[in-house]
């Protein structure tokens, strides 16, 4: 490998688009994993860009391999409001030795989008069945190029089902370890409540997602473009559920308490979620790889020693 495809001494990522074809085999053999961001082009309200999910997926994908991995810090708000973005991304526990070596593939920009956002301007939605087939081809192509471990970093909730279906398809055809991580879930609801207080923050285009974008690209956010639009309350039960509705009320293709969004909190979310992502990657690349898939039937059970001849 030459300078274009050599990793820094401490690990990290190199872009797949810069790998010469003649060096691909060597790069794939030397890499610990590949990473694929998946997002969407979707309306998130007047205050957020159409590429919100891509900013977050690509941003956290780049956080997946650095030479100073952060530990799984608990969430708090930094006392120093003047902390820089570089401070927030340097890692929570200091240097811990070289990190893994990854190859970053270009993001998948278009996705299946829910009926709640499809009518709003700028949303580019593809049919779910097309999304699954397309993602299956992309994932299989990366694995076929020699990358047996593929991390998929998601920034768009609707991708969780389509990516999972595509991963299951590929894993039955290729020897592969495929890991899907949604940045949104790397900070818990209890932790966002500690950050934002009792008002809900985790909705589509809400304070949590807005803060996340502020943590990567503050110039992309227009906090003064909207007033708060309190979201529809969740059901008053503690049990997990998935509720899909045609149009919740209130709703303008987004909802939330945008007045709670904050760049300092966004940098903290980036730091903590990025550290947890690196913890996941470190444990994953250290684990034993899977065996090859098989289409052979299960072996016949051995006859019982007590059977009559």
VOBA-1610 file (N, C-alpha, C; in pm, whole numbers, padded with zeros to 5 digits, always signed):
BEGIN
Unk+00085-00119+00000Unk+00000+00000+00000Unk+00088+00125+00000Unk+00046+00226-00075Unk+00123+00349-00078Unk+00059+00453+00014Unk+00103+00578+00002Unk+00055+00681+00092Unk-00094+00707+00083Unk-00154+00681-00033Unk-00297+00705-00048Unk-00379+00610+00035Unk-00329+00490+00057Unk-00409+00386+00123Unk-00345+00337+00251Unk-00256+00413+00309Unk-00193+00374+00435Unk-00267+00438+00550Unk-00291+00361+00656Unk-00357+00415+00774Unk-00258+00495+00858Unk-00309+00592+00931Unk-00222+00658+01030Unk-00171+00554+01131Unk-00063+00589+01201Unk-00002+00494+01294Unk-00099+00448+01402Unk-00194+00534+01439Unk-00288+00499+01545Unk-00416+00435+01497Unk-00423+00392+01372Unk-00548+00339+01319Unk-00631+00449+01257Unk-00758+00422+01236Unk-00847+00521+01176Unk-00908+00470+01048Unk-00955+00564+00966Unk-01028+00530+00844Unk-00954+00585+00722Unk-00962+00511+00613Unk-00922+00562+00482Unk-01043+00551+00390Unk-01059+00642+00295Unk-01177+00638+00208Unk-01166+00530+00100Unk-01271+00455+00082Unk-01273+00351-00020Unk-01256+00410-00159Unk-01305+00531-00179Unk-01300+00591-00312Unk-01159+00627-00356Unk-01062+00626-00263Unk-00924+00658-00298Unk-00837+00534-00313Unk-00893+00416-00300Unk-00814+00294-00310Unk-00795+00256-00457Unk-00672+00252-00508Unk-00651+00205-00645Unk-00693+00058-00657Unk-00749+00024-00771Unk-00797-00112-00790Unk-00690-00216-00766Unk-00566-00186-00804Unk-00459-00282-00787Unk-00418-00303-00643Unk-00462-00214-00553Unk-00427-00227-00412Unk-00542-00276-00326Unk-00658-00299-00387Unk-00777-00332-00310Unk-00758-00460-00229Unk-00703-00563-00288Unk-00688-00690-00216Unk-00603-00673-00092Unk-00492-00599-00105Unk-00404-00578+00010Unk-00471-00493+00116Unk-00545-00390+00075Unk-00614-00304+00172Unk-00720-00384+00247Unk-00800-00461+00174Unk-00905-00539+00239Unk-00847-00640+00337Unk-00733-00700+00303Unk-00671-00797+00392Unk-00618-00731+00518Unk-00571-00607+00505Unk-00514-00537+00620Unk-00619-00468+00706Unk-00737-00442+00652Unk-00840-00368+00725Unk-00905-00455+00830Unk-00940-00394+00942Unk-01017-00465+01044Unk-01166-00467+01010Unk-01211-00365+00940Unk-01352-00357+00906Unk-01373-00250+00800Unk-01489-00254+00738Unk-01536-00146+00652Unk-01656-00081+00718Unk-01685+00044+00681Unk-01798+00114+00740Unk-01879+00182+00629Unk-02011+00168+00640Unk-02103+00224+00542Unk-02205+00310+00615Unk-02205+00442+00593Unk-02312+00525+00650Unk-02439+00513+00564Unk-02554+00513+00629Unk-02681+00513+00558Unk-02769+00623+00617Unk-02826+00704+00531Unk-02907+00816+00577Unk-03032+00831+00494Unk-03070+00955+00468Unk-03188+00985+00388Unk-03180+01131+00345Unk-03253+01162+00240Unk-03278+01301+00201Unk-03423+01326+00237Unk-03447+01403+00342Unk-03580+01407+00403Unk-03601+01540+00475Unk-03724+01591+00464Unk-03764+01711+00538Unk-03754+01686+00688Unk-03688+01777+00758Unk-03680+01774+00904Unk-03728+01905+00965Unk-03801+01984+00887Unk-03847+02112+00935Unk-03768+02226+00876Unk-03814+02352+00895Unk-03744+02468+00840Unk-03608+02494+00903Unk-03581+02432+01017Unk-03460+02461+01093Unk-03344+02367+01063Unk-03373+02253+00999Unk-03270+02153+00974Unk-03254+02127+00825Unk-03135+02087+00781Unk-03114+02062+00638Unk-03178+01930+00593Unk-03201+01919+00463Unk-03257+01796+00408Unk-03162+01678+00429Unk-03035+01706+00443Unk-02935+01602+00465Unk-02905+01576+00611Unk-02996+01609+00700Unk-02973+01587+00844Unk-02926+01445+00873Unk-02998+01347+00822Unk-02963+01207+00852Unk-02828+01168+00794Unk-02792+01228+00681Unk-02661+01200+00622Unk-02549+01266+00703Unk-02572+01389+00749Unk-02471+01454+00832Unk-02442+01368+00955Unk-02545+01315+01016Unk-02527+01236+01138Unk-02469+01099+01109Unk-02516+01033+01003Unk-02462+00900+00970Unk-02316+00909+00929Unk-02283+01005+00843Unk-02144+01020+00800Unk-02056+01067+00915Unk-02108+01157+00997Unk-02030+01208+01109Unk-01995+01097+01206Unk-02094+01019+01246Unk-02065+00911+01341Unk-01987+00798+01276Unk-02004+00774+01146Unk-01921+00674+01079Unk-01774+00710+01091Unk-01742+00839+01077Unk-01603+00882+01090Unk-01553+00873+01233Unk-01645+00870+01330Unk-01605+00855+01470Unk-01576+00710+01506Unk-01600+00617+01416Unk-01595+00474+01451Unk-01454+00421+01470Unk-01352+00490+01422Unk-01214+00443+01437Unk-01122+00563+01450Unk-01072+00583+01571Unk-00973+00688+01596Unk-00867+00629+01686Unk-00756+00699+01702Unk-00646+00643+01779Unk-00657+00666+01929Unk-00759+00742+01973Unk-00780+00762+02116Unk-00925+00733+02150Unk-00965+00604+02149Unk-01106+00572+02172Unk-01153+00615+02309Unk-01275+00670+02312Unk-01333+00713+02438Unk-01402+00597+02506Unk-01412+00604+02636Unk-01487+00505+02710Unk-01635+00538+02708Unk-01715+00451+02771Unk-01859+00472+02774Unk-01898+00570+02882Unk-01862+00694+02863Unk-01890+00796+02964Unk-02039+00808+02989Unk-02075+00849+03109Unk-02212+00888+03134Unk-02233+01028+03080Unk-02358+01060+03054Unk-02389+01188+02993Unk-02399+01296+03099Unk-02332+01406+03074Unk-02356+01528+03150Unk-02328+01644+03057Unk-02365+01763+03097Unk-02342+01881+03016Unk-02208+01941+03058Unk-02115+01965+02965Unk-01987+02022+03004Unk-02004+02155+03076Unk-01926+02174+03183Unk-01936+02299+03257Unk-01881+02416+03178Unk-01784+02389+03090Unk-01719+02495+03014Unk-01791+02516+02883Unk-01871+02621+02872Unk-01943+02648+02749Unk-01852+02686+02635Unk-01725+02717+02666Unk-01632+02756+02561Unk-01552+02639+02508Unk-01587+02515+02548Unk-01516+02398+02498Unk-01529+02394+02347Unk-01422+02355+02281Unk-01423+02349+02135Unk-01471+02215+02087Unk-01509+02208+01960Unk-01549+02081+01900Unk-01434+01981+01906Unk-01310+02029+01892Unk-01196+01939+01899Unk-01185+01877+02038Unk-01212+01957+02142Unk-01209+01903+02278Unk-01314+01793+02294Unk-01432+01816+02235Unk-01541+01721+02253Unk-01516+01591+02183Unk-01436+01590+02078Unk-01417+01468+02001Unk-01285+01400+02029Unk-01210+01451+02125Unk-01079+01393+02151Unk-01087+01264+02230Unk-01204+01230+02285Unk-01219+01106+02360Unk-01230+01135+02508Unk-01306+01048+02579Unk-01335+01077+02717Unk-01227+01033+02814Unk-01148+00930+02782Unk-01057+00874+02879Unk-00911+00882+02839Unk-00880+00961+02737Unk-00741+00972+02695Unk-00699+00859+02604Unk-00573+00862+02561Unk-00523+00763+02466Unk-00524+00624+02528Unk-00564+00526+02449Unk-00567+00387+02492Unk-00500+00298+02389Unk-00405+00350+02316Unk-00336+00269+02218Unk-00401+00277+02083Unk-00338+00212+01983Unk-00389+00219+01846Unk-00531+00164+01835Unk-00612+00229+01753Unk-00746+00180+01726Unk-00748+00091+01604Unk-00863+00037+01569Unk-00873-00049+01451Unk-00858+00031+01323Unk-00832-00042+01216Unk-00815+00018+01084Unk-00939-00009+01001Unk-01002+00095+00952Unk-01126+00082+00877Unk-01118+00146+00741Unk-01212+00109+00657Unk-01227+00167+00523Unk-01368+00224+00514Unk-01376+00353+00486Unk-01504+00425+00483Unk-01559+00428+00341Unk-01675+00368+00321Unk-01743+00371+00191Unk-01838+00489+00183Unk-01866+00536+00060Unk-01960+00649+00046Unk-02097+00615+00104Unk-02163+00716+00157Unk-02293+00697+00221Unk-02401+00662+00119Unk-02498+00583+00165Unk-02621+00559+00089Unk-02715+00675+00120Unk-02746+00761+00023Unk-02818+00884+00057Unk-02970+00871+00058Unk-03026+00782-00025Unk-03171+00777-00041Unk-03228+00656+00031Unk-03349+00670+00080Unk-03406+00568+00168Unk-03557+00566+00155Unk-03615+00457+00205Unk-03759+00455+00227Unk-03792+00554+00338Unk-03893+00637+00317Unk-03931+00739+00416Unk-04076+00718+00456Unk-04110+00748+00580Unk-04247+00725+00626Unk-04347+00819+00561Unk-04473+00776+00565Unk-04579+00859+00510Unk-04589+00994+00576Unk-04539+01004+00700Unk-04545+01130+00773Unk-04456+01238+00713Unk-04351+01199+00642Unk-04260+01299+00585Unk-04260+01301+00433Unk-04317+01200+00368Unk-04311+01196+00221Unk-04377+01316+00154Unk-04487+01371+00205Unk-04549+01485+00134Unk-04473+01617+00150Unk-04376+01623+00238Unk-04312+01750+00269Unk-04200+01780+00171Unk-04175+01907+00143Unk-04082+01941+00035Unk-03940+01893+00063Unk-03878+01838-00040Unk-03739+01794-00031Unk-03721+01649+00005Unk-03825+01583+00056Unk-03813+01440+00087Unk-03806+01361-00043Unk-03702+01281-00056Unk-03686+01191-00171Unk-03697+01049-00118Unk-03810+00986-00142Unk-03838+00854-00085Unk-03836+00748-00193Unk-03777+00633-00160Unk-03785+00519-00251Unk-03869+00411-00184Unk-03926+00324-00266Unk-04014+00220-00212Unk-03935+00124-00124Unk-03996+00074-00015Unk-03924-00016+00075Unk-03864-00137+00005Unk-03938-00196-00088Unk-03884-00316-00156Unk-03763-00282-00242Unk-03762-00160-00297Unk-03644-00116-00373Unk-03528-00092-00278Unk-03557-00032-00162Unk-03452-00004-00065Unk-03384-00131-00017Unk-03462-00234+00011Unk-03403-00359+00060Unk-03314-00421-00048Unk-03363-00427-00171Unk-03282-00485-00279Unk-03156-00406-00305Unk-03168-00274-00305Unk-03052-00189-00329Unk-02948-00206-00219Unk-02993-00203-00094Unk-02901-00219+00017Unk-02836-00356+00017Unk-02912-00460-00019Unk-02854-00594-00026Unk-02740-00599-00128Unk-02760-00533-00242Unk-02654-00531-00344Unk-02533-00453-00297Unk-02555-00340-00230Unk-02442-00259-00181Unk-02363-00337-00077Unk-02434-00394+00020Unk-02367-00470+00127Unk-02291-00589+00070Unk-02355-00663-00019Unk-02288-00780-00076Unk-02167-00739-00159Unk-02176-00626-00228Unk-02062-00579-00306Unk-01942-00547-00220Unk-01966-00485-00103Unk-01855-00452-00012Unk-01793-00581+00044Unk-01878-00675+00084Unk-01827-00802+00136Unk-01749-00876+00027Unk-01803-00878-00095Unk-01736-00948-00204Unk-01601-00887-00238Unk-01583-00759-00205Unk-01454-00693-00230Unk-01348-00736-00130Unk-01385-00816-00031Unk-01287-00868+00064Unk-01303-00820+00206Unk-01409-00743+00233Unk-01429-00689+00368Unk-01529-00778+00442Unk-01476-00868+00523Unk-01561-00964+00592Unk-01638-00906+00708Unk-01594-00790+00758Unk-01668-00722+00864Unk-01713-00586+00810Unk-01842-00561+00821Unk-01898-00435+00772Unk-01985-00374+00881Unk-01948-00252+00920Unk-02027-00172+01014Unk-02116-00079+00934Unk-02244-00080+00964Unk-02339+00011+00900Unk-02387+00109+01005Unk-02358+00237+00983Unk-02395+00342+01079Unk-02517+00415+01022Unk-02625+00411+01097Unk-02753+00461+01047Unk-02790+00595+01109Unk-02846+00683+01025Unk-02896+00811+01073Unk-03044+00832+01048Unk-03116+00730+00998Unk-03256+00745+00957Unk-03332+00624+01009Unk-03427+00646+01100Unk-03489+00536+01171Unk-03552+00432+01079Unk-03614+00477+00970Unk-03680+00382+00880Unk-03582+00285+00815Unk-03452+00319+00815Unk-03352+00228+00759Unk-03331+00104+00844Unk-03370+00109+00970Unk-03339-00004+01057Unk-03402-00134+01006Unk-03521-00126+00953Unk-03586-00247+00903Unk-03532-00289+00767Unk-03510-00193+00678Unk-03464-00230+00544Unk-03318-00277+00547Unk-03234-00211+00625Unk-03094-00255+00636Unk-03088-00393+00701Unk-03165-00413+00805Unk-03164-00544+00873Unk-03206-00655+00776Unk-03309-00631+00696Unk-03351-00732+00600Unk-03241-00761+00498Unk-03175-00656+00451Unk-03066-00675+00355Unk-02949-00749+00418Unk-02914-00718+00542Unk-02806-00787+00611Unk-02837-00935+00626Unk-02959-00967+00661Unk-02997-01108+00677Unk-02983-01183+00545Unk-03018-01118+00436Unk-03007-01180+00304Unk-02861-01209+00271Unk-02778-01109+00289Unk-02637-01125+00252Unk-02569-01227+00341Unk-02602-01230+00469Unk-02534-01322+00562Unk-02562-01468+00531Unk-02667-01495+00454Unk-02694-01631+00412Unk-02625-01668+00282Unk-02559-01570+00220Unk-02492-01593+00092Unk-02341-01578+00100Unk-02294-01498+00195Unk-02152-01467+00207Unk-02107-01486+00351Unk-01980-01521+00369Unk-01923-01525+00503Unk-01897-01381+00546Unk-01972-01336+00643Unk-01965-01195+00678Unk-02013-01174+00821Unk-01956-01073+00886Unk-02004-01023+01014Unk-02051-00881+00989Unk-02181-00860+01002Unk-02243-00733+00966Unk-02304-00673+01093Unk-02265-00551+01125Unk-02316-00487+01246Unk-02383-00355+01211Unk-02506-00338+01259Unk-02586-00218+01235Unk-02597-00140+01366Unk-02560-00012+01362Unk-02569+00074+01479Unk-02642+00202+01439Unk-02745+00236+01516Unk-02819+00360+01497Unk-02767+00462+01597Unk-02708+00571+01550Unk-02650+00670+01641Unk-02750+00716+01746Unk-02875+00725+01707Unk-02982+00778+01793Unk-02993+00698+01922Unk-02962+00566+01915Unk-02980+00478+02030Unk-02856+00470+02119Unk-02748+00536+02080Unk-02625+00528+02160Unk-02630+00615+02285Unk-02726+00703+02292Unk-02755+00779+02413Unk-02897+00741+02454Unk-02916+00704+02578Unk-03044+00649+02621Unk-03148+00758+02645Unk-03276+00721+02645Unk-03380+00820+02679Unk-03360+00880+02818Unk-03312+00800+02913Unk-03288+00854+03047Unk-03178+00960+03043Unk-03077+00938+02959Unk-02969+01034+02949Unk-03011+01162+02877Unk-03096+01148+02774Unk-03144+01271+02711Unk-03236+01348+02804Unk-03310+01277+02889Unk-03391+01347+02989Unk-03303+01426+03085Unk-03186+01369+03118Unk-03093+01442+03205Unk-03036+01565+03135Unk-03020+01557+03004Unk-02968+01669+02928Unk-03071+01778+02904Unk-03194+01738+02872Unk-03294+01834+02826Unk-03405+01863+02926Unk-03414+01785+03033Unk-03522+01806+03127Unk-03644+01722+03093Unk-03758+01751+03154Unk-03875+01665+03141Unk-03946+01672+03006Unk-03924+01777+02928Unk-03991+01787+02799Unk-03931+01688+02699Unk-04013+01628+02613Unk-03960+01530+02517Unk-03863+01595+02419Unk-03754+01523+02389Unk-03650+01579+02303Unk-03615+01490+02185Unk-03664+01365+02182Unk-03610+01267+02088Unk-03691+01249+01960Unk-03786+01333+01931Unk-03868+01317+01811Unk-03796+01357+01683Unk-03864+01333+01571Unk-03812+01365+01438Unk-03796+01517+01425Unk-03672+01561+01405Unk-03646+01703+01396Unk-03646+01775+01529Unk-03650+01700+01640Unk-03659+01760+01772Unk-03525+01805+01827Unk-03522+01834+01956Unk-03404+01895+02018Unk-03283+01803+02014Unk-03303+01674+02035Unk-03191+01578+02036Unk-03127+01568+01899Unk-03208+01549+01796Unk-03155+01539+01660Unk-03093+01672+01616Unk-03158+01781+01651Unk-03104+01913+01616Unk-02970+01936+01685Unk-02960+01899+01812Unk-02833+01913+01882Unk-02726+01825+01818Unk-02765+01705+01772Unk-02669+01619+01706Unk-02608+01685+01584Unk-02691+01750+01503Unk-02638+01821+01385Unk-02550+01937+01430Unk-02592+02009+01534Unk-02509+02118+01586Unk-02371+02068+01628Unk-02364+01943+01676Unk-02237+01887+01719Unk-02141+01860+01605Unk-02193+01846+01484Unk-02107+01820+01368Unk-02098+01940+01274Unk-02210+02010+01253Unk-02214+02116+01152Unk-02308+02226+01197Unk-02266+02308+01291Unk-02357+02410+01347Unk-02407+02509+01243Unk-02331+02534+01138Unk-02374+02629+01036Unk-02493+02578+00955Unk-02523+02448+00964Unk-02633+02391+00887Unk-02768+02409+00956Unk-02770+02459+01079Unk-02892+02467+01159Unk-02940+02611+01168Unk-03073+02630+01163Unk-03135+02762+01175Unk-03230+02759+01296Unk-03176+02777+01414Unk-03257+02765+01534Unk-03368+02869+01540Unk-03348+02984+01478Unk-03449+03090+01485Unk-03555+03077+01378Unk-03554+02966+01301Unk-03650+02951+01192Unk-03784+02895+01238Unk-03792+02842+01359Unk-03916+02779+01406Unk-03938+02812+01553Unk-04064+02802+01592Unk-04100+02801+01733Unk-04121+02656+01776Unk-04125+02633+01905Unk-04148+02497+01954Unk-04282+02444+01903Unk-04281+02317+01867Unk-04401+02246+01826Unk-04410+02120+01912Unk-04473+02131+02030Unk-04473+02016+02122Unk-04528+01891+02056Unk-04456+01780+02065Unk-04501+01657+01997Unk-04618+01591+02069Unk-04685+01504+01998Unk-04793+01424+02057Unk-04737+01338+02168Unk-04801+01334+02284Unk-04748+01254+02396Unk-04742+01106+02362Unk-04644+01037+02420Unk-04637+00892+02407Unk-04746+00826+02490Unk-04775+00701+02461Unk-04875+00629+02538Unk-04826+00611+02682Unk-04915+00621+02779Unk-04874+00618+02920Unk-04853+00475+02971Unk-04768+00398+02902Unk-04735+00262+02943Unk-04584+00245+02931Unk-04523+00158+03012Unk-04377+00141+03008Unk-04330+00039+02906Unk-04420-00028+02838Unk-04383-00140+02752Unk-04338-00091+02614Unk-04242-00160+02552Unk-04197-00118+02419Unk-04304-00142+02313Unk-04309-00053+02216Unk-04404-00066+02106Unk-04356+00017+01989Unk-04412-00013+01872Unk-04389+00069+01752Unk-04525+00117+01705Unk-04543+00248+01699Unk-04669+00307+01658Unk-04647+00385+01530Unk-04716+00347+01425Unk-04707+00416+01297Unk-04842+00478+01267Unk-04847+00609+01251Unk-04971+00679+01225Unk-04956+00765+01100Unk-05068+00789+01034Unk-05063+00864+00908Unk-05014+01007+00930Unk-05065+01072+01033Unk-05019+01208+01062Unk-05053+01241+01206Unk-04954+01233+01294Unk-04982+01271+01433Unk-05012+01420+01443Unk-05075+01458+01551Unk-05112+01598+01568Unk-05066+01643+01707Unk-04985+01748+01718Unk-04941+01840+01612Unk-04825+01783+01531Unk-04814+01829+01407Unk-04713+01775+01316Unk-04700+01866+01195Unk-04577+01902+01162Unk-04549+01978+01040Unk-04432+01914+00964Unk-04435+01780+00960Unk-04322+01707+00906Unk-04209+01697+01006Unk-04228+01753+01122Unk-04136+01748+01234Unk-04213+01792+01357Unk-04158+01771+01474Unk-04214+01829+01596Unk-04105+01829+01702Unk-04122+01913+01803Unk-04025+01913+01910Unk-04007+02049+01976Unk-03931+02049+02083Unk-03900+02170+02159Unk-03761+02217+02116Unk-03757+02289+02005Unk-03630+02330+01948Unk-03556+02428+02039Unk-03628+02495+02125Unk-03563+02588+02218Unk-03467+02516+02312Unk-03479+02384+02324Unk-03389+02307+02409Unk-03259+02268+02338Unk-03255+02280+02206Unk-03137+02240+02130Unk-03019+02330+02163Unk-02901+02272+02167Unk-02785+02346+02213Unk-02658+02285+02155Unk-02567+02370+02108Unk-02444+02320+02046Unk-02353+02251+02147Unk-02347+02302+02269Unk-02265+02238+02371Unk-02315+02098+02401Unk-02447+02083+02414Unk-02505+01951+02433Unk-02477+01864+02311Unk-02486+01921+02193Unk-02458+01845+02071Unk-02317+01792+02068Unk-02221+01872+02111Unk-02083+01824+02116Unk-02069+01712+02218Unk-02142+01723+02328Unk-02138+01617+02430Unk-02201+01488+02377Unk-02312+01500+02307Unk-02375+01382+02247Unk-02279+01316+02148Unk-02214+01398+02068Unk-02117+01345+01972Unk-02005+01269+02044Unk-01955+01327+02152Unk-01846+01265+02226Unk-01888+01132+02287Unk-02001+01131+02355Unk-02043+01010+02425Unk-02085+00902+02327Unk-02169+00937+02229Unk-02213+00838+02132Unk-02096+00786+02049Unk-02003+00875+02012Unk-01887+00832+01938Unk-01800+00737+02019Unk-01782+00765+02147Unk-01706+00675+02232Unk-01770+00539+02243Unk-01901+00535+02256Unk-01970+00407+02267Unk-01964+00329+02135Unk-01970+00401+02024Unk-01955+00335+01896Unk-01816+00272+01884Unk-01713+00342+01928Unk-01579+00286+01922Unk-01564+00165+02015Unk-01632+00168+02129Unk-01631+00052+02216Unk-01692-00069+02146Unk-01804-00047+02079Unk-01868-00156+02005Unk-01774-00211+01898Unk-01711-00122+01823Unk-01623-00167+01716Unk-01505-00245+01772Unk-01445-00197+01880Unk-01331-00266+01939Unk-01367-00407+01983Unk-01482-00423+02048Unk-01525-00556+02092Unk-01557-00646+01974Unk-01616-00588+01873Unk-01658-00664+01753Unk-01538-00715+01674Unk-01440-00630+01649Unk-01325-00674+01568Unk-01237-00771+01647Unk-01248-00772+01780Unk-01172-00866+01861Unk-01240-01002+01871Unk-01366-01010+01835Unk-01441-01135+01846Unk-01405-01230+01732Unk-01433-01357+01753Unk-01408-01458+01649Unk-01500-01433+01529Unk-01447-01447+01407Unk-01533-01430+01290Unk-01630-01546+01276Unk-01737-01527+01200Unk-01836-01634+01185Unk-01788-01741+01088Unk-01852-01857+01094Unk-01828-01962+00995Unk-01903-01928+00867Unk-01867-01998+00761Unk-01931-01975+00632Unk-02076-02022+00635Unk-02164-01954+00562Unk-02303-02002+00553Unk-02308-02133+00476Unk-02415-02206+00495Unk-02431-02333+00424Unk-02575-02350+00382Unk-02591-02413+00268Unk-02726-02450+00222Unk-02752-02598+00244Unk-02654-02668+00305Unk-02671-02811+00329Unk-02777-02835+00434Unk-02852-02945+00422Unk-02949-02978+00527Unk-02878-03017+00655Unk-02951-03010+00765Unk-02896-03052+00892Unk-02863-03201+00887Unk-02757-03244+00955Unk-02723-03386+00953Unk-02831-03469+01021Unk-02843-03593+00976Unk-02938-03685+01038Unk-02894-03711+01181Unk-02988-03715+01275Unk-02949-03746+01414Unk-02897-03887+01426Unk-02799-03907+01514Unk-02745-04041+01536Unk-02852-04128+01601Unk-02858-04256+01561Unk-02961-04344+01621Unk-02935-04364+01769Unk-03043-04375+01846Unk-03032-04397+01988Unk-02977-04535+02016Unk-02891-04547+02119Unk-02833-04677+02151Unk-02937-04775+02201Unk-03054-04726+02242Unk-03157-04814+02292Unk-03252-04864+02184Unk-03229-04827+02057Unk-03321-04869+01952Unk-03306-05019+01925Unk-03420-05081+01893Unk-03416-05222+01852Unk-03364-05233+01711Unk-03284-05335+01683Unk-03232-05356+01549Unk-03337-05424+01463
//
